[in-house]
Amino acid sequence: MASLLDALDRERLLKDSAAASGVVPEGEPPHVSLLRLCEAGLLVGGLTVGYGVRPDELVGPLTSAMGGAARKLKVVDVRERPALELHVSAGEVTERWEVEDVPALVHNLNDLYRDAADVRAVAVLGEWEDSLQLLCVERRALGRLLRQPFFAPINARGLQDLVPAR
């Protein structure tokens, strides 16, 4: 398990290396350990989202974790019928998003801030302990993480488009 913890430490994603060592069981698959570490609150930029949380309730905490320009996003209106629809304002851009779940919100936020270098990309790591695990990652580290075997987010394809060109 040292290789996972070493890689996370190199990317400055571990809050506490000693605590992380105590949380991860020997022999556990690394991608599962990543979920466990996120749920334990040991990943920098990690968020655990309960299944009952609606996308409109998550916008504030998620954009705060994304940082940069995302912190200025405003939810102007929320409509519930026929589907949950958010009217958002980001600077001069106003959009309406149908967001049936948290991954749809993540997709829209990543897309909105695709060219904002100061905004972290959001990876949907997967489900663990009846919650969805998210990780906000600096764009400069995103390409390296996507090459790691333990980093297998559900939205990997979309994240690939957010990797800065060299």
Phi, psi and omega in degrees: 000346182302325183295321177297309182296323177297315181296318179294323178293318178300323180275003181059041179257352179265130176283322185211104183299319181295315179296321180297320178299325181282343183270330187268118179287148178298136175084357180286141177302137185303323180293331176286320178299325178298317176298316180298317180294321179296313181297329180282355180077024184258003179254131175295124181087003180278142177225137174251123185243118178295154182297334182278354183283127178275152180306321181292335177280339184268343185308311182300302180298324183288315179292330175295317179291329178290327177074188178055221183297336181297334180295342182266358179299137178238136172269114184275323182204153175230127176242140184255344185235140001283335176230160178297124181231128177253133171257116184242154178230127178227097183065240181268359182262129173236130183223158172246127181240129167272118183232101182281341181201179182296316177302326177293321176297315179301315179302312182295320179293316178299321180291317181300319184257025183302329182257005181268103184296337182273001182253129178288144174281150180252121176260134174266101185289327181135192183260141177203132177053049178059029178218159175266133182257125180241151178222121177270122190237136174301138183298326181294337179265347187299315180299317179295317181296319181296340176273351181279137181294334181279344184262096183231064181293154179299325183260033182303320180300314178293326179292328180303325180289345183265355180292126180297143176290146181275000000 
